[in-house]
Amino acid sequence: MKKTLLTLTLLGVAANVYAADLLDTVQQRGTLKIALEGTYPPFNFKDKDQKLTGFEVELGAALAQKLKLKPEFITGEWSGLLAGLQGGKFDVVLNQVSITDKRKEVFDFSQPYTLSSAQLIVRKNEKRSFKSLADLAGKKMGVTQGSNYAEMVKAQGGIESKFYPSAAEIFQDLATGRIDAGINDSLLIPFAIKEAKLPLKAGAAVGSATQMGIPFAKGNPKFKVALDGALNALHKDGSFKKISVKWFGIDVSKAPGAR
């Protein structure tokens, strides 16, 4: 019995030692499975011809190219993206995922690739002054299900959260008066309001700048080195800045004060 247990233990150790790194897996497959919402302009969305486009779509394609892989984009609601990543349905999520201590318990991350902050969205004719989350006590706030913004609003307390699958639905209900305000990424809001053609405007910035990274399953050190190397290569050859300026007019990898 002891010999059997020892054999099983050694087999377990060997399995861990020789378990394929994610880099080996994607190289053998030849593709990088990239999950995103597909409804989060200008980061990732479908154009009038229903073709995926946006900053993160172009960035994902460029990263895959640096890794000598073909990009395979998979879309889904934000609330299911990280759960799908944890379940092994895809290799990475490229969807403005903020790097938090809670998420780092579950996933490893690339180096940060954008810096942004939370910002309020209000109706264009809004007369009330909402300069902070505290000003929205007793009001209805639209938040994306499972987002760090939902956590921010919950932590503030006293605000009634209304949950939505994406920013598009928040904008619609805000414009029709079903909620008092929304909250989302400061980099998303100007473009999204323009595209939505709704009577909305950007409100006050709330909270400090947040680093966004690309999450993937823990225990893949070779993939981490390769992914960061691909990002560094895109910065070095100017490709990252070119893609960023195309969609935002600025280099989103820089801190707001340094842009």
Rosetta blueprint (number, residue, H / E / L):
1 M L
2 K H
3 K H
4 T H
5 L H
6 L H
7 T H
8 L H
9 T H
10 L H
11 L H
12 G H
13 V H
14 A H
15 A H
16 N H
17 V H
18 Y H
19 A L
20 A L
21 D L
22 L H
23 L H
24 D H
25 T H
26 V H
27 Q H
28 Q H
29 R H
30 G L
31 T E
32 L E
33 K E
34 I E
35 A E
36 L E
37 E L
38 G L
39 T E
40 Y E
41 P L
42 P L
43 F L
44 N E
45 F E
46 K E
47 D L
48 K L
49 D L
50 Q L
51 K L
52 L E
53 T E
54 G L
55 F H
56 E H
57 V H
58 E H
59 L H
60 G H
61 A H
62 A H
63 L H
64 A H
65 Q H
66 K H
67 L L
68 K L
69 L L
70 K E
71 P E
72 E E
73 F E
74 I E
75 T E
76 G L
77 E L
78 W H
79 S H
80 G H
81 L H
82 L H
83 A H
84 G H
85 L H
86 Q H
87 G L
88 G L
89 K L
90 F L
91 D L
92 V E
93 V E
94 L L
95 N L
96 Q L
97 V E
98 S E
99 I L
100 T L
101 D H
102 K H
103 R H
104 K H
105 E L
106 V L
107 F E
108 D E
109 F E
110 S L
111 Q L
112 P L
113 Y L
114 T E
115 L E
116 S E
117 S E
118 A E
119 Q E
120 L E
121 I E
122 V E
123 R E
124 K L
125 N L
126 E L
127 K L
128 R L
129 S L
130 F L
131 K L
132 S L
133 L H
134 A H
135 D H
136 L H
137 A L
138 G L
139 K L
140 K E
141 M E
142 G E
143 V E
144 T E
145 Q L
146 G L
147 S L
148 N H
149 Y H
150 A H
151 E H
152 M H
153 V H
154 K H
155 A H
156 Q H
157 G L
158 G L
159 I L
160 E E
161 S E
162 K E
163 F E
164 Y E
165 P L
166 S L
167 A H
168 A H
169 E H
170 I H
171 F H
172 Q H
173 D H
174 L H
175 A H
176 T L
177 G L
178 R L
179 I L
180 D L
181 A E
182 G E
183 I E
184 N E
185 D E
186 S L
187 L L
188 L L
189 I H
190 P H
191 F H
192 A H
193 I H
194 K H
195 E H
196 A H
197 K L
198 L L
199 P L
200 L E
201 K E
202 A E
203 G E
204 A E
205 A E
206 V E
207 G E
208 S E
209 A E
210 T E
211 Q E
212 M E
213 G E
214 I L
215 P E
216 F E
217 A E
218 K L
219 G L
220 N L
221 P H
222 K H
223 F H
224 K H
225 V H
226 A H
227 L H
228 D H
229 G H
230 A H
231 L H
232 N H
233 A H
234 L H
235 H H
236 K H
237 D L
238 G L
239 S H
240 F H
241 K H
242 K H
243 I H
244 S H
245 V H
246 K H
247 W H
248 F H
249 G L
250 I L
251 D L
252 V L
253 S L
254 K L
255 A L
256 P H
257 G H
258 A H
259 R L
